[in-house]
Amino acid sequence: MVTTHDVPATQLITAVAKKLQQDTTITPPEWGKFVRTGIHRENPPEDRNWWYTRCASVLRKIYIHNSIGVEHLRSEYGGKQDKGSKPSKAKGASGSILRHSLQQLEKAGYVTKVRGKGRSLTPKGKTFLDNTAHELMKTLQITHVGLQKY
């Protein structure tokens, strides 16, 4: 059986993001057009559908880590802040973006809270990611086989 670990992360995240766009419970917030994703960023994301990409990426992170909290996610998505002539420092990503995305994923039924551990995937979320990975693997095998003929 194909799992999330078996397919490339970038292709899985884009496939899951496309499916999340069709879900009505996951919608970008009004302030999502103007917000930076962290203190280490200068501008907001250029992609209009960045919210769905972030939610898909968060789902994948939760799948890989089994359970993960907001602070750990902040460090995962964070980066180094340019302080000019001073040495750069590691800074966390926006906690508000991560909390809102996790809350929407909870409403959709993909994620649940685990006391003392953060958030973990529900069986619905796990099958959603595994089914998407399976569909993606089929398309990857078709294109791989098609390339071998020539």
N, C-alpha and C positions, 0 to 999 in steps of 0.2 A: 504494500500500500504506500502511496506517495504521501509524504507529509510536508510541512512547511520547511523543514530542514533540507529537503531534496531539490528545491528550485532556487534560482538566483533571487536575491532579496529585492533588487530594484524592480525586476519584472513582476514579482509577486505583489509588491506594494502598489504598483500602478494598476494591476488587475483588481486588487481589493478596493482601491480608491474608486475605480469606475463602478464597482458594485455598490459601494457606500453612497455614491451620488444618487442612486435610485431609491435609497432608504429615506423615508420622510422624517424619521426621528433625528437624523444627523444633518444638521444645517449649520452653516457658518454663522457666527454671531455678527451683529451689526458692526461692532468695533473691529472685526477681523480684517477689514479693508485697510485700516490705518495702523495697526499694532505691529511692533517689531517682535520677532520670536524670542528675543533675549537681549540682555544688555550688551552683549558682544557683537550685535548686529547694528548697522547704521541705518538701514532702510527696511520697510516691510517687504514680505515676499513678492516677487514679480508674478508668480503663477496665480491666476484667479482661483484655481481649485486647490490651493495649498492646504486648506482645512481638511479636505478628504484624504489628502496624501498623509498629513500628520496623523489623522485618526487611524489610517491603515498601518502606518509605521508603529504607532503605539500598540495596536493589536498584535503585530508581529513581535514586538519587544516583550509583551506580556507572555506570549506563547513560548518564547525562547527561555525566559527567566522563571516561568511557572507562576510566580507572584512577584509583584514589584510595586513600590510606593512612588509617590509624586516626587519626593526628594531624589530618589535614585534616577527617576526619569529626567529630572532637571539636570543632573550631572551627565546623563547619557546624551542629551540634546544640547548641552552647553558648549562653550568654546572659550577661547582666550580673548580677553578684552585688551584692545590696544590702548595703552596709557601714554602714548607719545614717547618722551625720552625715558620714562620709567620702564622697568621690566613689565612685560605683559603678565596678567593674572588670569587664572581659570575662573570663569563665571558660569553660573547655572542658567539654564533656559528659563523662559517665563513659566512660572507655576500656574498662573491663571489659565493660560492656553491649555496646559496639560490637564488641569482639573476639569475645565469645561468639556474637553474632548472625552475624558473618562466618564463624566456624568452622562454625556450623550450616548456613549457606548453602553453604559449601564441601562439607560432607558430602552435602548434597542435590544437588550438582553444578551449581549456578547460578553459582558464583564460583570463581575460581582465583587463586593468588598469582602476581605478576609481580615478579621480583627487581628491586629498586631503584625500583619504581613503586607498589607496594601491591597492591591487588586489582583484578581486572577480571572482566567477565562472560564466561562460557563461551558457546558457541553455544546450548546448552540454555537458559541464563538469558536470553539475548537473545530467543530465540523465545518463551519463556514470557511475557516482558513484552510483546512485540509482539502475540502472540495474545490476551492479556488486553486490550490496548488496542483491538484489532480488535473483540472481543466488546463492549467497552464503547461503542465508536463506533456499533455497530449499535443498541444500546439507546438511545443518545442521539439517533440519527437517527429512530428510531421515535417517541420521545416528542416530538421537535421537529416531526415531520410531523403527529402527532396533535394538537398544539396549534394548528397552522396551520388545521386544518379548522374550528375553532370560532371 
